């Protein structure tokens, strides 16, 4: 090994606190999405200990909702965990579906204001982190005149 390779330094880009916070936030939301997806799967396969405990006994609107959300939430969880661009898109779609269910049609699905508030707060936090990331990117590329 010669002197030049021994003294060479690898330039690793620094990760900002906002980028690190965004990654961890996406992973935390991804974990909650996986839990929610598993909860819908539990309803679908009949382990659920409630009134809608078996798929064939569910009303049609619950069958559609459980089927859609049992697919969307785990896919969103995967995308959020990997912090890829399609993860938040699928997550927003799943959250919008669930908020529409519980806030828009409480007579069909029941009212779950705590879950709706949780979804709204996480979407607001996600939007705030994305705005901070955009601000950081803008400041990095901004050149003083």
C-alpha positions as CSV (number, residue, x, y, z in Angstrom):
1,X,0.0,0.0,0.0
2,X,1.5,3.3,-1.0
3,X,1.4,6.6,0.9
4,X,-1.4,8.1,-1.1
5,X,-3.9,5.3,-0.5
6,X,-3.0,5.2,3.2
7,X,-3.7,8.9,3.7
8,X,-6.8,9.0,1.5
9,X,-9.9,9.9,3.2
10,X,-13.4,8.8,2.2
11,X,-15.8,11.7,1.9
12,X,-19.0,10.7,3.6
13,X,-21.9,13.1,3.3
14,X,-23.1,14.4,6.6
15,X,-26.6,13.5,7.6
16,X,-28.5,16.4,9.2
17,X,-30.7,16.1,12.3
18,X,-33.8,16.7,10.2
19,X,-32.9,13.9,7.8
20,X,-32.2,11.5,10.7
21,X,-35.5,12.6,12.3
22,X,-37.4,12.0,9.1
23,X,-35.9,8.5,8.7
24,X,-36.8,7.5,12.3
25,X,-40.2,9.0,12.0
26,X,-40.9,7.0,8.8
27,X,-39.7,3.9,10.5
28,X,-41.9,4.5,13.6
29,X,-44.9,5.1,11.4
30,X,-44.0,2.0,9.4
31,X,-44.1,-0.1,12.5
32,X,-47.5,1.3,13.5
33,X,-48.8,0.6,10.0
34,X,-47.6,-3.0,10.2
35,X,-49.4,-3.4,13.5
36,X,-52.6,-1.9,12.0
37,X,-52.3,-4.1,9.0
38,X,-51.9,-7.2,11.2
39,X,-55.0,-6.1,13.2
40,X,-57.0,-6.1,9.9
41,X,-55.6,-9.4,9.0
42,X,-56.6,-10.8,12.4
43,X,-60.2,-9.7,11.6
44,X,-60.0,-11.3,8.1
45,X,-58.8,-14.7,9.3
46,X,-61.2,-15.0,12.2
47,X,-59.0,-14.6,15.3
48,X,-60.6,-11.3,16.3
49,X,-62.6,-11.4,19.5
50,X,-65.3,-9.0,18.5
51,X,-68.6,-8.8,16.7
52,X,-67.0,-8.8,13.3
53,X,-64.9,-11.9,14.0
54,X,-65.2,-13.7,10.7
55,X,-65.0,-12.4,7.1
56,X,-68.1,-14.2,5.9
57,X,-70.1,-12.8,8.8
58,X,-69.1,-9.2,8.2
59,X,-71.3,-6.8,6.3
60,X,-70.2,-5.9,2.8
61,X,-68.8,-2.5,3.8
62,X,-66.6,-4.1,6.4
63,X,-65.4,-6.8,4.0
64,X,-64.3,-4.2,1.6
65,X,-62.6,-2.0,4.2
66,X,-60.8,-4.9,5.9
67,X,-59.6,-6.3,2.6
68,X,-58.3,-2.9,1.3
69,X,-56.7,-1.9,4.6
70,X,-55.1,-5.3,5.3
71,X,-53.2,-4.9,2.0
72,X,-52.5,-1.1,2.1
73,X,-51.1,-0.9,5.7
74,X,-48.4,-3.6,5.3
75,X,-47.3,-2.3,1.9
76,X,-47.1,1.2,3.4
77,X,-45.2,-0.2,6.3
78,X,-42.6,-1.7,4.0
79,X,-42.3,1.5,2.0
80,X,-42.0,3.7,5.1
81,X,-39.4,1.4,6.7
82,X,-37.3,1.5,3.5
83,X,-37.8,5.3,3.3
84,X,-38.7,5.0,-0.4
85,X,-40.8,7.6,-2.2
86,X,-43.9,5.4,-2.7
87,X,-44.1,4.5,1.1
88,X,-45.7,7.8,2.2
89,X,-48.0,7.8,-0.8
90,X,-49.5,4.4,0.1
91,X,-49.5,5.4,3.8
92,X,-51.5,8.6,3.0
93,X,-53.9,6.5,0.9
94,X,-54.5,4.0,3.8
95,X,-54.8,6.8,6.3
96,X,-57.3,8.7,4.2
97,X,-59.3,5.5,3.8
98,X,-59.4,4.9,7.5
99,X,-60.2,8.6,8.4
100,X,-63.0,8.5,5.8
101,X,-64.4,5.3,7.4
102,X,-64.4,6.5,11.0
103,X,-65.0,10.2,10.6
104,X,-67.1,10.2,7.4
105,X,-69.3,7.1,8.0
106,X,-69.5,6.6,11.8
107,X,-72.9,5.0,11.4
108,X,-71.4,2.2,9.4
109,X,-67.9,1.8,11.0
110,X,-68.3,3.4,14.4
111,X,-66.6,6.5,15.6
112,X,-63.0,6.3,16.6
113,X,-62.0,9.9,17.3
114,X,-58.7,9.0,19.0
115,X,-57.5,7.0,15.9
116,X,-58.6,9.9,13.6
117,X,-56.7,12.4,15.7
118,X,-53.7,10.2,15.7
119,X,-53.8,9.9,11.9
120,X,-54.2,13.7,11.5
121,X,-51.3,14.5,13.9
122,X,-49.0,12.0,12.2
123,X,-49.8,13.5,8.8
124,X,-49.2,17.0,10.1
125,X,-45.8,15.9,11.6
126,X,-44.9,14.2,8.4
127,X,-45.7,17.4,6.4
128,X,-43.7,19.5,8.8
129,X,-40.7,17.2,8.4
130,X,-41.0,17.3,4.6
131,X,-41.1,21.1,4.7
132,X,-38.0,21.2,6.9
133,X,-36.2,18.8,4.5
134,X,-37.2,21.0,1.6
135,X,-36.0,24.1,3.5
136,X,-32.6,22.4,4.2
137,X,-32.2,21.4,0.5
138,X,-33.0,24.9,-0.5
139,X,-30.5,26.4,1.9
140,X,-27.8,23.9,0.7
141,X,-28.2,24.9,-2.9
142,X,-28.7,28.6,-2.3
143,X,-25.7,30.6,-3.4
144,X,-25.0,34.0,-1.9
145,X,-24.7,36.8,-4.5
